[in-house]
Amino acid sequence: MALRVRMDPLRELGKLLLVAGVVLVGVGALLVFGARLPFRLGRLPGDIAYQGRHGSFYFPIVTCIVVSVALTLIFWVVNLFRR
């Protein structure tokens, strides 16, 4: 016989709002203090930039990797605390 666990919807909503608040604070801090960081997100060494005569091409490959690793770590920590 399976054990049924009833989830309290208000408790789950509270957890969701706390996580959303932490994410918003992090994004806000990045926007406020981003100019003082020793690196510019979006212009890291290794990003591909080509400036031609009639156009330009830019692909932030290293920035994508850094953002992916950061989000992976954040989601891993959030999942660790959910258990």
PDB file of N, CA, C and O in Angstrom:
ATOM      1  N   MET A   1       0.833  -1.173   0.000  1.00  0.00           N
ATOM      2  CA  MET A   1       0.000   0.000   0.000  1.00  0.00           C
ATOM      3  C   MET A   1       0.884   1.245   0.000  1.00  0.00           C
ATOM      4  O   MET A   1       1.807   1.361   0.806  1.00  0.00           O
ATOM      5  N   ALA A   2       0.601   2.152  -0.889  1.00  0.00           N
ATOM      6  CA  ALA A   2       1.414   3.354  -1.031  1.00  0.00           C
ATOM      7  C   ALA A   2       1.017   4.381   0.025  1.00  0.00           C
ATOM      8  O   ALA A   2      -0.160   4.536   0.350  1.00  0.00           O
ATOM      9  N   LEU A   3       2.000   5.063   0.540  1.00  0.00           N
ATOM     10  CA  LEU A   3       1.773   6.106   1.520  1.00  0.00           C
ATOM     11  C   LEU A   3       1.519   7.410   0.777  1.00  0.00           C
ATOM     12  O   LEU A   3       2.335   7.836  -0.040  1.00  0.00           O
ATOM     13  N   ARG A   4       0.408   8.029   1.057  1.00  0.00           N
ATOM     14  CA  ARG A   4       0.056   9.279   0.400  1.00  0.00           C
ATOM     15  C   ARG A   4       0.455  10.453   1.266  1.00  0.00           C
ATOM     16  O   ARG A   4       0.083  10.530   2.437  1.00  0.00           O
ATOM     17  N   VAL A   5       1.208  11.361   0.690  1.00  0.00           N
ATOM     18  CA  VAL A   5       1.624  12.560   1.403  1.00  0.00           C
ATOM     19  C   VAL A   5       0.878  13.733   0.810  1.00  0.00           C
ATOM     20  O   VAL A   5       0.915  13.972  -0.397  1.00  0.00           O
ATOM     21  N   ARG A   6       0.210  14.451   1.668  1.00  0.00           N
ATOM     22  CA  ARG A   6      -0.552  15.615   1.198  1.00  0.00           C
ATOM     23  C   ARG A   6       0.350  16.838   1.238  1.00  0.00           C
ATOM     24  O   ARG A   6       0.942  17.156   2.268  1.00  0.00           O
ATOM     25  N   MET A   7       0.445  17.518   0.104  1.00  0.00           N
ATOM     26  CA  MET A   7       1.292  18.700   0.015  1.00  0.00           C
ATOM     27  C   MET A   7       0.432  19.922   0.336  1.00  0.00           C
ATOM     28  O   MET A   7      -0.671  20.078  -0.189  1.00  0.00           O
ATOM     29  N   ASP A   8       0.945  20.761   1.185  1.00  0.00           N
ATOM     30  CA  ASP A   8       0.253  21.995   1.542  1.00  0.00           C
ATOM     31  C   ASP A   8       0.545  23.031   0.455  1.00  0.00           C
ATOM     32  O   ASP A   8       1.698  23.429   0.287  1.00  0.00           O
ATOM     33  N   PRO A   9      -0.465  23.471  -0.279  1.00  0.00           N
ATOM     34  CA  PRO A   9      -0.208  24.391  -1.399  1.00  0.00           C
ATOM     35  C   PRO A   9       0.349  25.745  -0.947  1.00  0.00           C
ATOM     36  O   PRO A   9       1.144  26.348  -1.669  1.00  0.00           O
ATOM     37  N   LEU A  10      -0.047  26.230   0.220  1.00  0.00           N
ATOM     38  CA  LEU A  10       0.481  27.514   0.678  1.00  0.00           C
ATOM     39  C   LEU A  10       1.961  27.407   1.053  1.00  0.00           C
ATOM     40  O   LEU A  10       2.729  28.345   0.842  1.00  0.00           O
ATOM     41  N   ARG A  11       2.346  26.277   1.600  1.00  0.00           N
ATOM     42  CA  ARG A  11       3.754  26.082   1.936  1.00  0.00           C
ATOM     43  C   ARG A  11       4.603  26.027   0.668  1.00  0.00           C
ATOM     44  O   ARG A  11       5.683  26.616   0.613  1.00  0.00           O
ATOM     45  N   GLU A  12       4.121  25.328  -0.336  1.00  0.00           N
ATOM     46  CA  GLU A  12       4.839  25.253  -1.610  1.00  0.00           C
ATOM     47  C   GLU A  12       4.919  26.624  -2.273  1.00  0.00           C
ATOM     48  O   GLU A  12       5.947  26.977  -2.851  1.00  0.00           O
ATOM     49  N   LEU A  13       3.832  27.399  -2.190  1.00  0.00           N
ATOM     50  CA  LEU A  13       3.839  28.746  -2.751  1.00  0.00           C
ATOM     51  C   LEU A  13       4.845  29.619  -2.011  1.00  0.00           C
ATOM     52  O   LEU A  13       5.542  30.423  -2.629  1.00  0.00           O
ATOM     53  N   GLY A  14       4.924  29.467  -0.703  1.00  0.00           N
ATOM     54  CA  GLY A  14       5.895  30.224   0.081  1.00  0.00           C
ATOM     55  C   GLY A  14       7.324  29.901  -0.321  1.00  0.00           C
ATOM     56  O   GLY A  14       8.154  30.802  -0.444  1.00  0.00           O
ATOM     57  N   LYS A  15       7.617  28.626  -0.526  1.00  0.00           N
ATOM     58  CA  LYS A  15       8.959  28.230  -0.963  1.00  0.00           C
ATOM     59  C   LYS A  15       9.273  28.835  -2.329  1.00  0.00           C
ATOM     60  O   LYS A  15      10.372  29.339  -2.560  1.00  0.00           O
ATOM     61  N   LEU A  16       8.299  28.778  -3.222  1.00  0.00           N
ATOM     62  CA  LEU A  16       8.499  29.323  -4.560  1.00  0.00           C
ATOM     63  C   LEU A  16       8.761  30.825  -4.499  1.00  0.00           C
ATOM     64  O   LEU A  16       9.632  31.330  -5.208  1.00  0.00           O
ATOM     65  N   LEU A  17       8.018  31.538  -3.663  1.00  0.00           N
ATOM     66  CA  LEU A  17       8.216  32.978  -3.536  1.00  0.00           C
ATOM     67  C   LEU A  17       9.576  33.305  -2.922  1.00  0.00           C
ATOM     68  O   LEU A  17      10.204  34.289  -3.312  1.00  0.00           O
ATOM     69  N   LEU A  18      10.036  32.501  -1.974  1.00  0.00           N
ATOM     70  CA  LEU A  18      11.365  32.724  -1.399  1.00  0.00           C
ATOM     71  C   LEU A  18      12.464  32.532  -2.430  1.00  0.00           C
ATOM     72  O   LEU A  18      13.392  33.337  -2.505  1.00  0.00           O
ATOM     73  N   VAL A  19      12.372  31.484  -3.215  1.00  0.00           N
ATOM     74  CA  VAL A  19      13.380  31.233  -4.252  1.00  0.00           C
ATOM     75  C   VAL A  19      13.334  32.348  -5.297  1.00  0.00           C
ATOM     76  O   VAL A  19      14.382  32.830  -5.729  1.00  0.00           O
ATOM     77  N   ALA A  20      12.140  32.760  -5.704  1.00  0.00           N
ATOM     78  CA  ALA A  20      12.018  33.842  -6.682  1.00  0.00           C
ATOM     79  C   ALA A  20      12.601  35.140  -6.121  1.00  0.00           C
ATOM     80  O   ALA A  20      13.232  35.902  -6.853  1.00  0.00           O
ATOM     81  N   GLY A  21      12.393  35.393  -4.836  1.00  0.00           N
ATOM     82  CA  GLY A  21      12.951  36.585  -4.205  1.00  0.00           C
ATOM     83  C   GLY A  21      14.470  36.580  -4.184  1.00  0.00           C
ATOM     84  O   GLY A  21      15.107  37.600  -4.444  1.00  0.00           O
ATOM     85  N   VAL A  22      15.046  35.424  -3.872  1.00  0.00           N
ATOM     86  CA  VAL A  22      16.512  35.307  -3.856  1.00  0.00           C
ATOM     87  C   VAL A  22      17.066  35.515  -5.257  1.00  0.00           C
ATOM     88  O   VAL A  22      18.091  36.175  -5.429  1.00  0.00           O
ATOM     89  N   VAL A  23      16.405  34.962  -6.246  1.00  0.00           N
ATOM     90  CA  VAL A  23      16.857  35.144  -7.634  1.00  0.00           C
ATOM     91  C   VAL A  23      16.767  36.610  -8.032  1.00  0.00           C
ATOM     92  O   VAL A  23      17.685  37.133  -8.664  1.00  0.00           O
ATOM     93  N   LEU A  24      15.679  37.277  -7.675  1.00  0.00           N
ATOM     94  CA  LEU A  24      15.533  38.695  -8.011  1.00  0.00           C
ATOM     95  C   LEU A  24      16.576  39.555  -7.306  1.00  0.00           C
ATOM     96  O   LEU A  24      17.096  40.500  -7.900  1.00  0.00           O
ATOM     97  N   VAL A  25      16.887  39.247  -6.062  1.00  0.00           N
ATOM     98  CA  VAL A  25      17.929  39.984  -5.346  1.00  0.00           C
ATOM     99  C   VAL A  25      19.279  39.778  -6.034  1.00  0.00           C
ATOM    100  O   VAL A  25      20.053  40.723  -6.183  1.00  0.00           O
ATOM    101  N   GLY A  26      19.557  38.551  -6.449  1.00  0.00           N
ATOM    102  CA  GLY A  26      20.811  38.276  -7.138  1.00  0.00           C
ATOM    103  C   GLY A  26      20.927  39.024  -8.455  1.00  0.00           C
ATOM    104  O   GLY A  26      21.973  39.596  -8.761  1.00  0.00           O
ATOM    105  N   VAL A  27      19.864  39.020  -9.225  1.00  0.00           N
ATOM    106  CA  VAL A  27      19.881  39.730 -10.513  1.00  0.00           C
ATOM    107  C   VAL A  27      20.005  41.236 -10.281  1.00  0.00           C
ATOM    108  O   VAL A  27      20.736  41.922 -10.996  1.00  0.00           O
ATOM    109  N   GLY A  28      19.292  41.741  -9.286  1.00  0.00           N
ATOM    110  CA  GLY A  28      19.386  43.166  -8.965  1.00  0.00           C
ATOM    111  C   GLY A  28      20.783  43.567  -8.532  1.00  0.00           C
ATOM    112  O   GLY A  28      21.293  44.607  -8.947  1.00  0.00           O
ATOM    113  N   ALA A  29      21.405  42.741  -7.696  1.00  0.00           N
ATOM    114  CA  ALA A  29      22.774  43.033  -7.260  1.00  0.00           C
ATOM    115  C   ALA A  29      23.739  42.995  -8.438  1.00  0.00           C
ATOM    116  O   ALA A  29      24.662  43.806  -8.510  1.00  0.00           O
ATOM    117  N   LEU A  30      23.531  42.066  -9.353  1.00  0.00           N
ATOM    118  CA  LEU A  30      24.389  41.997 -10.535  1.00  0.00           C
ATOM    119  C   LEU A  30      24.231  43.250 -11.391  1.00  0.00           C
ATOM    120  O   LEU A  30      25.211  43.758 -11.935  1.00  0.00           O
ATOM    121  N   LEU A  31      23.005  43.750 -11.513  1.00  0.00           N
ATOM    122  CA  LEU A  31      22.784  44.962 -12.301  1.00  0.00           C
ATOM    123  C   LEU A  31      23.379  46.197 -11.630  1.00  0.00           C
ATOM    124  O   LEU A  31      23.945  47.059 -12.302  1.00  0.00           O
ATOM    125  N   VAL A  32      23.253  46.283 -10.306  1.00  0.00           N
ATOM    126  CA  VAL A  32      23.761  47.450  -9.591  1.00  0.00           C
ATOM    127  C   VAL A  32      25.288  47.445  -9.534  1.00  0.00           C
ATOM    128  O   VAL A  32      25.925  48.464  -9.800  1.00  0.00           O
ATOM    129  N   PHE A  33      25.875  46.295  -9.188  1.00  0.00           N
ATOM    130  CA  PHE A  33      27.313  46.223  -8.990  1.00  0.00           C
ATOM    131  C   PHE A  33      28.055  45.648 -10.193  1.00  0.00           C
ATOM    132  O   PHE A  33      29.262  45.419 -10.116  1.00  0.00           O
ATOM    133  N   GLY A  34      27.368  45.416 -11.284  1.00  0.00           N
ATOM    134  CA  GLY A  34      27.986  44.798 -12.457  1.00  0.00           C
ATOM    135  C   GLY A  34      29.094  45.620 -13.072  1.00  0.00           C
ATOM    136  O   GLY A  34      30.052  45.060 -13.607  1.00  0.00           O
ATOM    137  N   ALA A  35      28.989  46.927 -13.010  1.00  0.00           N
ATOM    138  CA  ALA A  35      30.017  47.787 -13.606  1.00  0.00           C
ATOM    139  C   ALA A  35      31.304  47.752 -12.803  1.00  0.00           C
ATOM    140  O   ALA A  35      32.367  48.064 -13.340  1.00  0.00           O
ATOM    141  N   ARG A  36      31.237  47.380 -11.527  1.00  0.00           N
ATOM    142  CA  ARG A  36      32.430  47.347 -10.674  1.00  0.00           C
ATOM    143  C   ARG A  36      33.143  46.000 -10.695  1.00  0.00           C
ATOM    144  O   ARG A  36      34.217  45.863 -10.109  1.00  0.00           O
ATOM    145  N   LEU A  37      32.571  45.021 -11.352  1.00  0.00           N
ATOM    146  CA  LEU A  37      33.199  43.707 -11.406  1.00  0.00           C
ATOM    147  C   LEU A  37      34.459  43.770 -12.258  1.00  0.00           C
ATOM    148  O   LEU A  37      34.536  44.587 -13.175  1.00  0.00           O
ATOM    149  N   PRO A  38      35.451  42.921 -11.975  1.00  0.00           N
ATOM    150  CA  PRO A  38      36.690  42.961 -12.762  1.00  0.00           C
ATOM    151  C   PRO A  38      36.534  42.382 -14.169  1.00  0.00           C
ATOM    152  O   PRO A  38      37.477  42.435 -14.959  1.00  0.00           O
ATOM    153  N   PHE A  39      35.383  41.839 -14.490  1.00  0.00           N
ATOM    154  CA  PHE A  39      35.139  41.307 -15.828  1.00  0.00           C
ATOM    155  C   PHE A  39      33.776  41.781 -16.308  1.00  0.00           C
ATOM    156  O   PHE A  39      32.893  42.086 -15.506  1.00  0.00           O
ATOM    157  N   ARG A  40      33.617  41.839 -17.603  1.00  0.00           N
ATOM    158  CA  ARG A  40      32.338  42.229 -18.203  1.00  0.00           C
ATOM    159  C   ARG A  40      31.666  40.980 -18.743  1.00  0.00           C
ATOM    160  O   ARG A  40      32.175  40.339 -19.663  1.00  0.00           O
ATOM    161  N   LEU A  41      30.535  40.641 -18.175  1.00  0.00           N
ATOM    162  CA  LEU A  41      29.800  39.478 -18.650  1.00  0.00           C
ATOM    163  C   LEU A  41      29.292  39.793 -20.052  1.00  0.00           C
ATOM    164  O   LEU A  41      28.575  40.774 -20.247  1.00  0.00           O
ATOM    165  N   GLY A  42      29.651  38.987 -21.005  1.00  0.00           N
ATOM    166  CA  GLY A  42      29.294  39.235 -22.397  1.00  0.00           C
ATOM    167  C   GLY A  42      30.498  39.639 -23.231  1.00  0.00           C
ATOM    168  O   GLY A  42      30.433  39.629 -24.461  1.00  0.00           O
ATOM    169  N   ARG A  43      31.583  39.991 -22.583  1.00  0.00           N
ATOM    170  CA  ARG A  43      32.822  40.343 -23.291  1.00  0.00           C
ATOM    171  C   ARG A  43      34.014  39.637 -22.651  1.00  0.00           C
ATOM    172  O   ARG A  43      35.051  40.253 -22.405  1.00  0.00           O
ATOM    173  N   LEU A  44      33.859  38.358 -22.387  1.00  0.00           N
ATOM    174  CA  LEU A  44      34.929  37.584 -21.774  1.00  0.00           C
ATOM    175  C   LEU A  44      35.918  37.110 -22.832  1.00  0.00           C
ATOM    176  O   LEU A  44      35.557  36.976 -24.001  1.00  0.00           O
ATOM    177  N   PRO A  45      37.169  36.854 -22.430  1.00  0.00           N
ATOM    178  CA  PRO A  45      38.129  36.286 -23.376  1.00  0.00           C
ATOM    179  C   PRO A  45      37.631  34.914 -23.859  1.00  0.00           C
ATOM    180  O   PRO A  45      37.211  34.087 -23.050  1.00  0.00           O
ATOM    181  N   GLY A  46      37.677  34.687 -25.119  1.00  0.00           N
ATOM    182  CA  GLY A  46      37.193  33.440 -25.689  1.00  0.00           C
ATOM    183  C   GLY A  46      35.874  33.606 -26.421  1.00  0.00           C
ATOM    184  O   GLY A  46      35.484  32.735 -27.198  1.00  0.00           O
ATOM    185  N   ASP A  47      35.180  34.713 -26.185  1.00  0.00           N
ATOM    186  CA  ASP A  47      33.959  34.987 -26.946  1.00  0.00           C
ATOM    187  C   ASP A  47      34.352  35.304 -28.387  1.00  0.00           C
ATOM    188  O   ASP A  47      35.359  35.969 -28.632  1.00  0.00           O
ATOM    189  N   ILE A  48      33.563  34.832 -29.319  1.00  0.00           N
ATOM    190  CA  ILE A  48      33.887  34.980 -30.741  1.00  0.00           C
ATOM    191  C   ILE A  48      33.311  36.297 -31.251  1.00  0.00           C
ATOM    192  O   ILE A  48      32.107  36.539 -31.158  1.00  0.00           O
ATOM    193  N   ALA A  49      34.174  37.131 -31.782  1.00  0.00           N
ATOM    194  CA  ALA A  49      33.746  38.416 -32.347  1.00  0.00           C
ATOM    195  C   ALA A  49      34.454  38.607 -33.690  1.00  0.00           C
ATOM    196  O   ALA A  49      35.676  38.490 -33.788  1.00  0.00           O
ATOM    197  N   TYR A  50      33.663  38.901 -34.713  1.00  0.00           N
ATOM    198  CA  TYR A  50      34.209  39.146 -36.044  1.00  0.00           C
ATOM    199  C   TYR A  50      33.647  40.466 -36.552  1.00  0.00           C
ATOM    200  O   TYR A  50      32.432  40.647 -36.623  1.00  0.00           O
ATOM    201  N   GLN A  51      34.530  41.377 -36.899  1.00  0.00           N
ATOM    202  CA  GLN A  51      34.118  42.674 -37.426  1.00  0.00           C
ATOM    203  C   GLN A  51      34.512  42.738 -38.893  1.00  0.00           C
ATOM    204  O   GLN A  51      35.697  42.823 -39.218  1.00  0.00           O
ATOM    205  N   GLY A  52      33.538  42.697 -39.764  1.00  0.00           N
ATOM    206  CA  GLY A  52      33.811  42.765 -41.194  1.00  0.00           C
ATOM    207  C   GLY A  52      33.582  44.162 -41.728  1.00  0.00           C
ATOM    208  O   GLY A  52      33.302  45.096 -40.978  1.00  0.00           O
ATOM    209  N   ARG A  53      33.705  44.286 -43.032  1.00  0.00           N
ATOM    210  CA  ARG A  53      33.505  45.586 -43.659  1.00  0.00           C
ATOM    211  C   ARG A  53      32.036  46.003 -43.663  1.00  0.00           C
ATOM    212  O   ARG A  53      31.715  47.173 -43.453  1.00  0.00           O
ATOM    213  N   HIS A  54      31.159  45.051 -43.899  1.00  0.00           N
ATOM    214  CA  HIS A  54      29.735  45.373 -44.040  1.00  0.00           C
ATOM    215  C   HIS A  54      28.875  44.766 -42.940  1.00  0.00           C
ATOM    216  O   HIS A  54      27.649  44.742 -43.050  1.00  0.00           O
ATOM    217  N   GLY A  55      29.499  44.286 -41.902  1.00  0.00           N
ATOM    218  CA  GLY A  55      28.719  43.702 -40.823  1.00  0.00           C
ATOM    219  C   GLY A  55      29.614  43.109 -39.763  1.00  0.00           C
ATOM    220  O   GLY A  55      30.839  43.087 -39.882  1.00  0.00           O
ATOM    221  N   SER A  56      28.972  42.635 -38.734  1.00  0.00           N
ATOM    222  CA  SER A  56      29.750  42.030 -37.658  1.00  0.00           C
ATOM    223  C   SER A  56      28.995  40.823 -37.112  1.00  0.00           C
ATOM    224  O   SER A  56      27.781  40.693 -37.272  1.00  0.00           O
ATOM    225  N   PHE A  57      29.755  39.949 -36.463  1.00  0.00           N
ATOM    226  CA  PHE A  57      29.192  38.746 -35.869  1.00  0.00           C
ATOM    227  C   PHE A  57      29.780  38.592 -34.480  1.00  0.00           C
ATOM    228  O   PHE A  57      30.987  38.739 -34.292  1.00  0.00           O
ATOM    229  N   TYR A  58      28.934  38.298 -33.510  1.00  0.00           N
ATOM    230  CA  TYR A  58      29.389  38.124 -32.140  1.00  0.00           C
ATOM    231  C   TYR A  58      28.670  36.937 -31.533  1.00  0.00           C
ATOM    232  O   TYR A  58      27.441  36.876 -31.558  1.00  0.00           O
ATOM    233  N   PHE A  59      29.431  35.982 -30.982  1.00  0.00           N
ATOM    234  CA  PHE A  59      28.838  34.838 -30.295  1.00  0.00           C
ATOM    235  C   PHE A  59      29.554  34.657 -28.960  1.00  0.00           C
ATOM    236  O   PHE A  59      30.737  34.317 -28.943  1.00  0.00           O
ATOM    237  N   PRO A  60      28.864  34.877 -27.844  1.00  0.00           N
ATOM    238  CA  PRO A  60      29.494  34.818 -26.522  1.00  0.00           C
ATOM    239  C   PRO A  60      29.578  33.391 -25.989  1.00  0.00           C
ATOM    240  O   PRO A  60      28.866  33.047 -25.045  1.00  0.00           O
ATOM    241  N   ILE A  61      30.426  32.561 -26.569  1.00  0.00           N
ATOM    242  CA  ILE A  61      30.508  31.151 -26.197  1.00  0.00           C
ATOM    243  C   ILE A  61      30.990  30.969 -24.759  1.00  0.00           C
ATOM    244  O   ILE A  61      30.422  30.158 -24.029  1.00  0.00           O
ATOM    245  N   VAL A  62      32.012  31.695 -24.337  1.00  0.00           N
ATOM    246  CA  VAL A  62      32.525  31.557 -22.970  1.00  0.00           C
ATOM    247  C   VAL A  62      31.515  32.106 -21.968  1.00  0.00           C
ATOM    248  O   VAL A  62      31.344  31.540 -20.889  1.00  0.00           O
ATOM    249  N   THR A  63      30.856  33.188 -22.313  1.00  0.00           N
ATOM    250  CA  THR A  63      29.812  33.732 -21.436  1.00  0.00           C
ATOM    251  C   THR A  63      28.687  32.719 -21.260  1.00  0.00           C
ATOM    252  O   THR A  63      28.165  32.563 -20.156  1.00  0.00           O
ATOM    253  N   CYS A  64      28.311  32.034 -22.325  1.00  0.00           N
ATOM    254  CA  CYS A  64      27.265  31.011 -22.235  1.00  0.00           C
ATOM    255  C   CYS A  64      27.691  29.876 -21.313  1.00  0.00           C
ATOM    256  O   CYS A  64      26.886  29.369 -20.531  1.00  0.00           O
ATOM    257  N   ILE A  65      28.954  29.480 -21.405  1.00  0.00           N
ATOM    258  CA  ILE A  65      29.452  28.399 -20.542  1.00  0.00           C
ATOM    259  C   ILE A  65      29.452  28.839 -19.077  1.00  0.00           C
ATOM    260  O   ILE A  65      29.041  28.077 -18.202  1.00  0.00           O
ATOM    261  N   VAL A  66      29.908  30.062 -18.806  1.00  0.00           N
ATOM    262  CA  VAL A  66      29.942  30.569 -17.427  1.00  0.00           C
ATOM    263  C   VAL A  66      28.536  30.655 -16.851  1.00  0.00           C
ATOM    264  O   VAL A  66      28.313  30.249 -15.710  1.00  0.00           O
ATOM    265  N   VAL A  67      27.591  31.175 -17.615  1.00  0.00           N
ATOM    266  CA  VAL A  67      26.203  31.282 -17.145  1.00  0.00           C
ATOM    267  C   VAL A  67      25.612  29.892 -16.930  1.00  0.00           C
ATOM    268  O   VAL A  67      24.878  29.678 -15.966  1.00  0.00           O
ATOM    269  N   SER A  68      25.918  28.954 -17.807  1.00  0.00           N
ATOM    270  CA  SER A  68      25.415  27.593 -17.661  1.00  0.00           C
ATOM    271  C   SER A  68      25.940  26.929 -16.394  1.00  0.00           C
ATOM    272  O   SER A  68      25.182  26.277 -15.675  1.00  0.00           O
ATOM    273  N   VAL A  69      27.223  27.089 -16.118  1.00  0.00           N
ATOM    274  CA  VAL A  69      27.804  26.509 -14.902  1.00  0.00           C
ATOM    275  C   VAL A  69      27.206  27.150 -13.657  1.00  0.00           C
ATOM    276  O   VAL A  69      26.896  26.457 -12.688  1.00  0.00           O
ATOM    277  N   ALA A  70      27.043  28.463 -13.679  1.00  0.00           N
ATOM    278  CA  ALA A  70      26.465  29.165 -12.525  1.00  0.00           C
ATOM    279  C   ALA A  70      25.032  28.715 -12.273  1.00  0.00           C
ATOM    280  O   ALA A  70      24.662  28.458 -11.128  1.00  0.00           O
ATOM    281  N   LEU A  71      24.220  28.615 -13.321  1.00  0.00           N
ATOM    282  CA  LEU A  71      22.832  28.173 -13.150  1.00  0.00           C
ATOM    283  C   LEU A  71      22.762  26.719 -12.704  1.00  0.00           C
ATOM    284  O   LEU A  71      21.897  26.357 -11.906  1.00  0.00           O
ATOM    285  N   THR A  72      23.662  25.884 -13.207  1.00  0.00           N
ATOM    286  CA  THR A  72      23.707  24.485 -12.776  1.00  0.00           C
ATOM    287  C   THR A  72      24.000  24.392 -11.285  1.00  0.00           C
ATOM    288  O   THR A  72      23.357  23.622 -10.571  1.00  0.00           O
ATOM    289  N   LEU A  73      24.960  25.169 -10.814  1.00  0.00           N
ATOM    290  CA  LEU A  73      25.284  25.161  -9.388  1.00  0.00           C
ATOM    291  C   LEU A  73      24.133  25.685  -8.537  1.00  0.00           C
ATOM    292  O   LEU A  73      23.848  25.136  -7.473  1.00  0.00           O
ATOM    293  N   ILE A  74      23.467  26.745  -9.000  1.00  0.00           N
ATOM    294  CA  ILE A  74      22.330  27.297  -8.258  1.00  0.00           C
ATOM    295  C   ILE A  74      21.211  26.276  -8.169  1.00  0.00           C
ATOM    296  O   ILE A  74      20.655  26.061  -7.092  1.00  0.00           O
ATOM    297  N   PHE A  75      20.871  25.644  -9.281  1.00  0.00           N
ATOM    298  CA  PHE A  75      19.793  24.654  -9.260  1.00  0.00           C
ATOM    299  C   PHE A  75      20.167  23.425  -8.449  1.00  0.00           C
ATOM    300  O   PHE A  75      19.302  22.811  -7.825  1.00  0.00           O
ATOM    301  N   TRP A  76      21.440  23.058  -8.448  1.00  0.00           N
ATOM    302  CA  TRP A  76      21.895  21.925  -7.656  1.00  0.00           C
ATOM    303  C   TRP A  76      21.734  22.221  -6.163  1.00  0.00           C
ATOM    304  O   TRP A  76      21.286  21.362  -5.404  1.00  0.00           O
ATOM    305  N   VAL A  77      22.098  23.439  -5.743  1.00  0.00           N
ATOM    306  CA  VAL A  77      21.952  23.821  -4.344  1.00  0.00           C
ATOM    307  C   VAL A  77      20.480  23.899  -3.949  1.00  0.00           C
ATOM    308  O   VAL A  77      20.107  23.450  -2.866  1.00  0.00           O
ATOM    309  N   VAL A  78      19.651  24.456  -4.806  1.00  0.00           N
ATOM    310  CA  VAL A  78      18.207  24.534  -4.514  1.00  0.00           C
ATOM    311  C   VAL A  78      17.634  23.123  -4.393  1.00  0.00           C
ATOM    312  O   VAL A  78      16.846  22.857  -3.485  1.00  0.00           O
ATOM    313  N   ASN A  79      18.009  22.229  -5.279  1.00  0.00           N
ATOM    314  CA  ASN A  79      17.523  20.848  -5.229  1.00  0.00           C
ATOM    315  C   ASN A  79      18.028  20.129  -3.983  1.00  0.00           C
ATOM    316  O   ASN A  79      17.327  19.281  -3.430  1.00  0.00           O
ATOM    317  N   LEU A  80      19.238  20.461  -3.539  1.00  0.00           N
ATOM    318  CA  LEU A  80      19.793  19.867  -2.335  1.00  0.00           C
ATOM    319  C   LEU A  80      18.967  20.238  -1.103  1.00  0.00           C
ATOM    320  O   LEU A  80      18.754  19.405  -0.222  1.00  0.00           O
ATOM    321  N   PHE A  81      18.505  21.482  -1.042  1.00  0.00           N
ATOM    322  CA  PHE A  81      17.699  21.928   0.094  1.00  0.00           C
ATOM    323  C   PHE A  81      16.249  21.492   0.008  1.00  0.00           C
ATOM    324  O   PHE A  81      15.549  21.493   1.020  1.00  0.00           O
ATOM    325  N   ARG A  82      15.781  21.119  -1.175  1.00  0.00           N
ATOM    326  CA  ARG A  82      14.389  20.648  -1.319  1.00  0.00           C
ATOM    327  C   ARG A  82      14.183  19.263  -0.743  1.00  0.00           C
ATOM    328  O   ARG A  82      13.060  18.909  -0.383  1.00  0.00           O
ATOM    329  N   ARG A  83      15.238  18.471  -0.647  1.00  0.00           N
ATOM    330  CA  ARG A  83      15.100  17.089  -0.173  1.00  0.00           C
ATOM    331  C   ARG A  83      14.874  17.021   1.291  1.00  0.00           C
ATOM    332  O   ARG A  83      14.738  15.930   1.844  1.00  0.00           O
TER     333      ARG A  83
END
